[in-house]
Amino acid sequence: MAVSELWLIRHGESTGNAAAAAANAASAEVIVIDKRDADVPLSPVGVQQGEALGVGLRPLLDGRPLLLWSSPYVRAVQTAEVSFAAAGSPQPIAVDERLRDRELGILDLLTTKGVANRYPIEAERRRWLGKFYHRPPGGESWADVVLRLRSFLRDLEQIPGVPDDARAVIICHDAIVLLFRYVLQQLSEAQVLDIGATEPVRNVSITQFDRGNDGRWQLTRYNDVSHLEQAGAPITEHGGEVDVPTGR
């Protein structure tokens, strides 16, 4: 066993999150962003959240081995940099493309209204298949994302020279946090979709898994933003993609 604790953290609020919220509030069809998804940075609120996250990360700085991974997307890398700098201990970041957000293909930059109006056949197909299995043209389904997370976890178990008490911190995206839960807890499609609908992953929230005596991962906390409350920083839970019904 290479790692005994796994900390999953969603990035801080991005300018894309803020733009999506504005588009939905205006009943617009298109989310106006001047960058590709991979290059969208943190918003000023997201930077503030990242600094507050530093408080929540301080228990990691007790001398135990620490491994830090990030999605390659700018908002995730920025969150990693800002938070550990605020914690007083900048860390080397290993970027892994398997941790990137779900790719939406032709539905990228569209609100739910935009999808319904511009791609009505695809909207119906999405309703029929449900969020977990729907793969938009040029994009990924949640099931596709699960495959790359299983690959990442296999590699995590085989890192040479890592002590058994090492901690791994992963800065990623809301769908990635949920799908790590799906894999590690062996959840069903219905269970993971219900969690996402009833307990959306908040920006810079901490979800933690600890290794049990039997070697299995056990969820010890989910969606924890107590560090934001302590710092008086904004708590946000922007959806990472357009709303998708769970199917028939």
Secondary structure, DSSP 4 states (H G I P E B T S, - for coil): ---SEEEEEEPPPBHHHHHHHHHHHTT-SB---SS-GGG--B-HHHHHHHHHHHHHHGGG-SSS-EEEEE-SSHHHHHHHHHHHHHTT-----EE-GGGSPPP-GGGTTB-HHHHHHH-HHHHHHHHHH-TTT---TTS--HHHHHHHHHHHHHHHTT-TT--TT-EEEEEE-HHHHHHHHHHHTT--HHHHHHHHHHSPPPTT-EEEEEE-TTS-EEEEEEEE-HHHHHHT-------SS-------
